[in-house]
Amino acid sequence: MSTKQKRYFLTEEEIPTQWYNIQADMVNKPLPPINPATKQPLKPEDLFPVFAEELCRQELDQEHAWVDIPEEVRDMYKYYRSTPLVRAYGLEEAIGTPAHIYFKNESVSPVGSHKLNSALAQAYYCKKQGITNVTTETGAGQWGAALSYAAKVFGLEAAVYQVKISYNQKPYRRSIMQTYGAQVTASPSMSTRAGKDILTKDPNNQGSLGTAISEAIELALNTPNCKYTLGSVLSHVTLHQTIIGLEAEKQMAKAGEYPDIVIGCFGGGSNFGGISFPFMRHNILEGKKTRFIAAEPASCPKLTRGVFQYDFGDVAGYTPLLPMYTLGHNFMPANIHAGGLRYHGAGVIVSQLLKDKLMEAVDIKQLESFDAGMLFSQAEGIIPAPESCHAIAAAINEAKKCKETGEEKVILFNLSGHGLIDMAAYDQYLSGSLQNYEVTDEDVAKNIAELEKVI
Ligand SMILES: *Cc1c(COP(=O)(O)O)cnc(C)c1O
């Protein structure tokens, strides 16, 4: 193991004061979300019943490349930002690669993942609008934990629907949300019409993000002074996450390097977009040639094997129709441990970027992701979240290619969170009982054929 260590930080003054909105610089803008009731392109006002108004405006803003970070949010960022940019000498040595590997360590946030970057912003905008209650869904529990804490910071009540399989598999994440003062319900539940419908058809349904989203939106619509919040997929979430890449850009400059390859794991696209978009702006505006790689699980392969078309973001069809790469909103991913990556669709921005070949996607099998997590833990001392292991696996694959060619490429990946509350998953890996799940082409085709009937 390497004893060389190099970490780069920013001073308080150097922490970015604005987020970056890539929509303004995209040559082909994302297609508009469609209001399913009117079949017309969505206007910000259409989203007002569900989200805080400022977030609705950010969602559809294709004009302003830079958005000021509110002072109150930036003050909270300073509690844990800048997050370290680390030269991963240990990992480089373990692989024996000439590549220079860097990672941005978002696991140092109080809740252990990047999710807090957007949770603070969303809770702030709700508070500013006079909202008193927020709802949300959570899969693995990372987003629920972040939102629960952010709600507490800004004096809001939080109600969280947690995907049932995670609620049972990851009891500590539920305890964390409850410790921050949130009310947590396993989804599907009997507390909403969407949940009842699903349980009536399938009493053993273990839930999915799509189902939990339906329940959380329904509660928000039926509760006075209550808004829904989302931890991924939407463009305003990714906007808030660009703090990661904007910091990384300044930190890489301090290291005297610029990335040839930027990698993030991919659930709905917020941490991938967060680290990538500030660098991608130089590809778009100045013709730089950095490669961007989204690493998704082989069991939920919307980017590598899904179709690009309009689809709902949730199972019940409460969300607008979004133009995205999708496996179909009825897709039930296998119960992999990377709960944060178990989502059927991709955000509209990344979907357009992938279609236009401004980025790439790879799929990683569950066992390969944990192989990477083990190597990284032993080389760098940080036990990564099962989601983050996908980015690490993709980075290792690129570093191995450099070993073959002798190229000294600069690889940057985002460590989206730590895995200290996911040790049950590591236990399974260590005992040899962890398995791969793969989706057959028939499954994908069948689900998408169903989708075409609905939409
Ligand atoms: C939620 C989560 C992800 C996936 O979400 P994205 O929006 O795609 O970033 C990845 N890593 C961790 C640790 C998460 O909590």
The ligand as an SDF file (V2000), in Angstrom:
LIG
                    3D

 15 15  0  0  0  0  0  0  0  0999 V2000
  -28.2210    8.0740   -4.7370 C   0  0  0  0  0  0  0  0  0  0  0  0
  -26.8310    7.6860   -4.8930 C   0  0  0  0  0  0  0  0  0  0  0  0
  -26.2770    7.4580   -6.1710 C   0  0  0  0  0  0  0  0  0  0  0  0
  -27.0790    7.5020   -7.4390 C   0  0  0  0  0  0  0  0  0  0  0  0
  -27.7630    8.6820   -7.7150 O   0  0  0  0  0  0  0  0  0  0  0  0
  -27.3390    9.6800   -8.8740 P   0  0  0  0  0  0  0  0  0  0  0  0
  -28.4140   10.6980   -8.9110 O   0  0  0  0  0  0  0  0  0  0  0  0
  -27.2290    8.9270  -10.1400 O   0  0  0  0  0  0  0  0  0  0  0  0
  -26.0580   10.2680   -8.4480 O   0  0  0  0  0  0  0  0  0  0  0  0
  -24.9420    7.1520   -6.2450 C   0  0  0  0  0  0  0  0  0  0  0  0
  -24.1750    7.0390   -5.1510 N   0  0  0  0  0  0  0  0  0  0  0  0
  -24.6610    7.2270   -3.9040 C   0  0  0  0  0  0  0  0  0  0  0  0
  -23.7720    7.0590   -2.7330 C   0  0  0  0  0  0  0  0  0  0  0  0
  -26.0120    7.5600   -3.7430 C   0  0  0  0  0  0  0  0  0  0  0  0
  -26.4870    7.7690   -2.5230 O   0  0  0  0  0  0  0  0  0  0  0  0
  1  2  1  0
  2  3  1  0
  2 14  2  0
  3  4  1  0
  3 10  2  0
  4  5  1  0
  5  6  1  0
  6  7  2  0
  6  8  1  0
  6  9  1  0
 10 11  1  0
 11 12  2  0
 12 13  1  0
 12 14  1  0
 14 15  1  0
M  END
$$$$
